[in-house]
Amino acid sequence: MKLLPQLLFLVFMSSHAFAESDLSTAVQDDYGYLESLYQHLHKHPELSFHEEQTAKRISRELRKAGFVVTENVGGYGVVAVLKNGNGPTVLLRTDLDALPVEEKTGLKYASTTRVEDDLGNTVNTMHACGHDIHMTVFTGTARRLSNMRGEWSGTLVMIGQPAEERGAGARAMLSDGLFSRFPRPDYVMGLHVKAGMPAGQIGYAEGYALANVDSVDVTLFGVGGHGAYPHTTKDPIVLAAQIINALQTLVSREIPPIEAGVVTVGSIHGGTKHNIIPERVDLQLTVRSYSDETRDTLLTGIERIARAQALSMGLPEDKLPQVKVRDEYTPAVYNNPMLSRRVVKVFKKRFGEEQVKEVKPVMGGEDFAQYGRVEPLIPGFFFWLGAIDPAVVKSSLEKGEVLPSLHSAHFSPLPRPTILTGVEAMTAAALDLFKP
């Protein structure tokens, strides 16, 4: 009888080892199903806050996998819960939306979808940011974890988020009770395909991974008149030029050199004719940073510089610039260091150190950050998934060519290795997080 506990332990360990080693095979066996899903999602993209059919399809997949599914959370958001005994609560997230881009990849399953946007314009639509890959990996992970319920204990929450491209979907789901109506997670995790990284590789950044993103509208006023008599006017185009130049000093002279920041004027509109000095000029800015302190320095600096330049031109109080920070703010993605090391250790053990690369943080934005910012803060990890044919990446490096970026009409992931790596990585990471 004394041998019985030892035998049971050996049986448990052998079955656990088998399940871990067999994960790759199970993911590969499921690829035919996932490829069909991927091509369907790719061919039928939907814009932000219009993801009705996409959400229905993802909901259907999650129900088939045994989850309790709630639809229409924060718009067309999907929340799926799988309770499997006592243990941690792990949240995995995918985004659902596509972009108003006309696809030019030449793929057999390329999108030809045209829809009406929020302004009533008919636009082409494409998954130019890889959200179709994300959803497929997400579904594959749900299927694997459901089938492996004997290997983990806890609560799995999987969410399909609308409107990532507008930086609004995460806030919408949180405002609709994501963490009060459904189990509050102990960990949150997500991924994003990376243009330029070979399929089969994984990238990560410990600490800051993506940036704070703010959109700022600046309205400048002047006194219009004839271009031949500028002395009788207050020229807002000249004011705009002075402000644009002065804004560059915010990064070069007002934040520490080791801190990162970007102030880009992406749009300037003013005037109607060669010889007319207008009364108004409109600027649109994107402002990027990592720390909240740098963000505050940049935003307050924009208003201060705009106001000071206008005063230097002698504009009265009622014609000083109006500076509006839009409510589309996306906070920086910060990968919890302890959680990052834990998950990266899993990745390196499974895929090999040469396939798991530490990468530099980027100035792109991702509203995945919102989930970890709810008090008390929730540890989060967001990683990059290589998506491009390795031969294409190698050739581009040798020739000095730049590959199509995310949001490009020519962006074309290599599905099989990208999806297989993503499902295996996300599943293995979740299994580790469920360990006591």
Helices and strands as residue ranges (DSSP letters): H 3-21, H 23-29, H 31-43, H 52-64, E 68-73, E 77-84, E 89-95, E 114-116, E 122-124, H 131-147, G 149-151, E 154-161, H 169-175, H 178-181, E 187-198, E 202-204, E 207-210, E 212-221, E 225-226, G 230-232, H 236-253, E 261-270, E 276-277, E 280-289, H 292-312, G 317-319, E 322-325, E 333-335, H 337-351, G 353-355, E 356-358, H 369-372, E 380-388, H 390-399, H 415-433
